[in-house]
Amino acid sequence: MHHTPDGVDDRSAAPLTIAGRTASAALAAVAPGPDDTVLIGGAGGGVGVFAVQLARIAGAQVIGTGAAETADHLRGLGAEPVVYGEGLADRARALAPGGITAAVDLLPGRRRCTSPGLGVPDSRICTIAAQVDGVTAANVASSPPGALEEIAGLVAAGRLRVPLAATFPIEEVRRATAPQADRHVRGKVVIDL
Ligand SMILES: NC(=O)c1ccc[n+]([C@@H]2O[C@H](COP(=O)([O-])OP(=O)(O)OC[C@H]3O[C@@H](n4cnc5c(N)ncnc54)[C@H](OP(=O)(O)O)[C@@H]3O)[C@@H](O)[C@H]2O)c1
């Protein structure tokens, strides 16, 4: 448990410890910079909303995968949206004439965004919910020291948004799990204690 940082409201602080730090860990593994175009799979979800914004803050161009109806949400975070599913590699390549140089895959199992056809070297691919030989798997425990303080500082400074898909009182905790289980949440679901 952590104190809510100064300048950050409780609901915005809640997702930072796990989702925010997981995004930070994934980005640390690929170290995006201004010369990079990063493809982020699952960009509009709980971890993705942070990964997109942190990659943008690092100066990278970001292409984020999502459903067609998620496009505006992704643009609002600073990503260029690309619809997942068959043909993803061609659509992503079309958005990155200089090539995709790094990829952060936030999806579990087989729903990977980093198809081999994109030419991203394994050393610049990171997963958080899938184990792939040769690819770094990041998680909250591998987040860089001070990541939480850094993210909270960005939120307090108004440079990092915390998109909340929904909030529920603790009495409705069972109802709160429904949108999360659906795996099409835009941002985080927060439960008020
Ligand atoms: N949240 C955390 O703190 C955390 C921390 C560590 C690990 N994890 C793990 O990391 C994974 C992602 O977590 P999350 O919380 O970011 O997930 P989430 O909030 O449920 O988001 C899931 C994302 O997957 C996309 N998606 C759904 N169906 C898809 C499909 N068929 N193909 C491609 N993309 C699809 C959704 O996009 P659309 O809505 O546009 O369809 C959405 O952006 C999970 O396995 C989770 O257990 C999560």
PDBQT file of the ligand as one rigid body, heavy atoms in Angstrom, charges set to zero:
ROOT
HETATM    1  N1  LIG A 201      -3.888  -4.193 -15.437  1.00  0.00    +0.000 N 
HETATM    2  C1  LIG A 201      -2.800  -4.522 -14.775  1.00  0.00    +0.000 C 
HETATM    3  O1  LIG A 201      -2.433  -3.881 -13.779  1.00  0.00    +0.000 OA
HETATM    4  C2  LIG A 201      -1.947  -5.678 -15.255  1.00  0.00    +0.000 A 
HETATM    5  C3  LIG A 201      -0.688  -5.808 -14.709  1.00  0.00    +0.000 A 
HETATM    6  C4  LIG A 201       0.093  -6.862 -15.147  1.00  0.00    +0.000 A 
HETATM    7  C5  LIG A 201      -0.381  -7.747 -16.109  1.00  0.00    +0.000 A 
HETATM    8  N2  LIG A 201      -1.624  -7.606 -16.602  1.00  0.00    +0.000 N 
HETATM    9  C6  LIG A 201      -2.071  -8.552 -17.603  1.00  0.00    +0.000 C 
HETATM   10  O2  LIG A 201      -1.821  -7.936 -18.871  1.00  0.00    +0.000 OA
HETATM   11  C7  LIG A 201      -2.884  -8.217 -19.778  1.00  0.00    +0.000 C 
HETATM   12  C8  LIG A 201      -3.512  -6.920 -20.205  1.00  0.00    +0.000 C 
HETATM   13  O3  LIG A 201      -4.043  -6.283 -19.051  1.00  0.00    +0.000 OA
HETATM   14  P1  LIG A 201      -4.947  -4.981 -19.147  1.00  0.00    +0.000 P 
HETATM   15  O4  LIG A 201      -5.433  -4.730 -17.766  1.00  0.00    +0.000 OA
HETATM   16  O5  LIG A 201      -4.225  -3.891 -19.857  1.00  0.00    +0.000 OA
HETATM   17  O6  LIG A 201      -6.145  -5.526 -20.052  1.00  0.00    +0.000 OA
HETATM   18  P2  LIG A 201      -7.544  -4.838 -20.394  1.00  0.00    +0.000 P 
HETATM   19  O7  LIG A 201      -7.696  -3.553 -19.659  1.00  0.00    +0.000 OA
HETATM   20  O8  LIG A 201      -8.587  -5.863 -20.229  1.00  0.00    +0.000 OA
HETATM   21  O9  LIG A 201      -7.355  -4.492 -21.942  1.00  0.00    +0.000 OA
HETATM   22  C9  LIG A 201      -7.378  -5.497 -22.880  1.00  0.00    +0.000 C 
HETATM   23  C10 LIG A 201      -7.022  -4.900 -24.236  1.00  0.00    +0.000 C 
HETATM   24  O10 LIG A 201      -7.028  -5.968 -25.177  1.00  0.00    +0.000 OA
HETATM   25  C11 LIG A 201      -7.636  -5.538 -26.362  1.00  0.00    +0.000 C 
HETATM   26  N3  LIG A 201      -8.237  -6.703 -26.981  1.00  0.00    +0.000 N 
HETATM   27  C12 LIG A 201      -9.386  -7.346 -26.633  1.00  0.00    +0.000 A 
HETATM   28  N4  LIG A 201      -9.602  -8.377 -27.472  1.00  0.00    +0.000 NA
HETATM   29  C13 LIG A 201      -8.579  -8.376 -28.375  1.00  0.00    +0.000 A 
HETATM   30  C14 LIG A 201      -8.245  -9.189 -29.503  1.00  0.00    +0.000 A 
HETATM   31  N5  LIG A 201      -9.005 -10.219 -29.887  1.00  0.00    +0.000 N 
HETATM   32  N6  LIG A 201      -7.106  -8.911 -30.183  1.00  0.00    +0.000 NA
HETATM   33  C15 LIG A 201      -6.312  -7.889 -29.808  1.00  0.00    +0.000 A 
HETATM   34  N7  LIG A 201      -6.575  -7.059 -28.761  1.00  0.00    +0.000 NA
HETATM   35  C16 LIG A 201      -7.702  -7.317 -28.064  1.00  0.00    +0.000 A 
HETATM   36  C17 LIG A 201      -8.663  -4.516 -25.950  1.00  0.00    +0.000 C 
HETATM   37  O11 LIG A 201      -8.848  -3.597 -27.006  1.00  0.00    +0.000 OA
HETATM   38  P3  LIG A 201     -10.344  -3.132 -27.491  1.00  0.00    +0.000 P 
HETATM   39  O12 LIG A 201     -11.077  -2.698 -26.243  1.00  0.00    +0.000 OA
HETATM   40  O13 LIG A 201     -10.085  -2.026 -28.434  1.00  0.00    +0.000 OA
HETATM   41  O14 LIG A 201     -10.968  -4.366 -28.096  1.00  0.00    +0.000 OA
HETATM   42  C18 LIG A 201      -8.018  -3.860 -24.724  1.00  0.00    +0.000 C 
HETATM   43  O15 LIG A 201      -7.280  -2.708 -25.096  1.00  0.00    +0.000 OA
HETATM   44  C19 LIG A 201      -3.832  -9.167 -19.014  1.00  0.00    +0.000 C 
HETATM   45  O16 LIG A 201      -3.504 -10.484 -19.335  1.00  0.00    +0.000 OA
HETATM   46  C20 LIG A 201      -3.563  -8.870 -17.564  1.00  0.00    +0.000 C 
HETATM   47  O17 LIG A 201      -3.833  -9.969 -16.733  1.00  0.00    +0.000 OA
HETATM   48  C21 LIG A 201      -2.411  -6.563 -16.222  1.00  0.00    +0.000 A 
ENDROOT
TORSDOF 0
